[in-house]
Amino acid sequence: MKVACPGSFDPITLGHVEIIRRARDLFGEVVVAVGRNSGKQHLFSAEERLDLARAVLADVEGVSVEFIDGLLVDFCHAHDAEAIVKGLRFASDFDYELQMAHMNQHAGDIETIFLPAGPTFGTVSSTMMRQIAWFGGDVAKFLPPLVNEALVARIARNNSND
């Protein structure tokens, strides 16, 4: 069974990687849908987020990474994904994701499966990683090395332009 794991992945964290790997182990095949979130201002461009996700997941068999620009249900149909897998960290994630699951079921007859975040990375979010790194904090243990390097470099470049 093929499933889609959508997100903005700005940047992709080890928490994301854990959910994607678990989804692959459960369902066999995962297409990671890297997209825009209109409610967020992204640090990395869509192409950079796509490249980072592809690099981080290159050695994970059964996982592909594609860009999504449009409705998730249309993406799922176009990529033969039978369901959506979303990782949940907190009750607030569930409140939001349940609304989205209902709409995806209604709009495209696509089921959503929720996986609880594991204990190691259960509180990690991309937003938190960007904020901590912006103020000089070390987030290396929460990010793949390539992503940490890209984040540190991007913040240094942005700070030198201020």
C-alpha positions, -999 to +999 in steps of 0.1 A: +000+000+000+013+035-009+007+064+015+014+101+014+032+120+042+026+157+035+043+187+051+062+218+045+094+203+060+110+237+066+134+221+075+129+183+076+137+171+111+146+137+126+110+136+139+098+138+103+122+111+093+111+089+121+074+092+111+082+086+074+103+055+082+076+041+104+050+047+077+072+029+052+076+000+076+038-002+081+026+004+046+055-005+023+057+027+002+056+064+011+055+094-011+066+125+008+047+155-003+067+187+002+045+217-001+037+252+008+018+262+039+001+295+032+001+302+069+038+300+072+067+321+060+093+296+048+131+299+056+140+276+027+125+278-008+104+250-021+132+237-042+156+237-013+132+219+010+126+193-018+163+188-023+170+185+015+142+159+019+154+139-011+190+139+002+180+129+037+157+101+025+178+089-004+188+057+013+153+048+026+139+022+003+103+026-006+103+064-001+101+090-028+099+128-024+077+150-046+065+186-046+029+193-040+012+224-054-025+221-049-049+199-030-035+170-011-063+147-023-054+155-059-018+147-051-027+114-035-048+104-066-021+114-090+006+094-071-017+064-063-015+070-026-043+053-009-041+072+024-024+101+042-002+095+072+003+124+096+025+124+127+009+138+159+029+154+187+002+170+209-035+172+213-035+205+194-020+187+164-049+162+166-075+190+168-062+206+135-054+173+117-088+158+124-105+187+106-081+182+077-088+144+077-125+150+075-121+175+046-098+151+028-123+123+032-151+145+020-132+161-009-113+131-022-123+099-004-089+097+011-084+082+046-060+097+071-039+076+095-024+093+126+009+081+140+019+094+174+054+109+175+080+088+192+094+098+226+128+109+213+116+135+189+080+140+201+084+177+209+105+186+178+090+210+153+106+228+123+094+261+137+111+254+170+143+243+153+144+276+132+138+297+162+164+281+184+190+281+157+182+318+149+192+328+184+224+307+182+211+275+199+224+241+188+198+219+173+221+194+157+208+164+176+173+170+162+182+174+125+200+153+099+236+166+096+231+179+061+200+198+072+217+212+103+245+225+081+220+241+057+201+257+086+232+272+102+244+285+069+211+301+060+208+318+093+244+331+091+237+344+056+204+361+067+221+376+097+249+390+076+224+407+054+207+425+083 
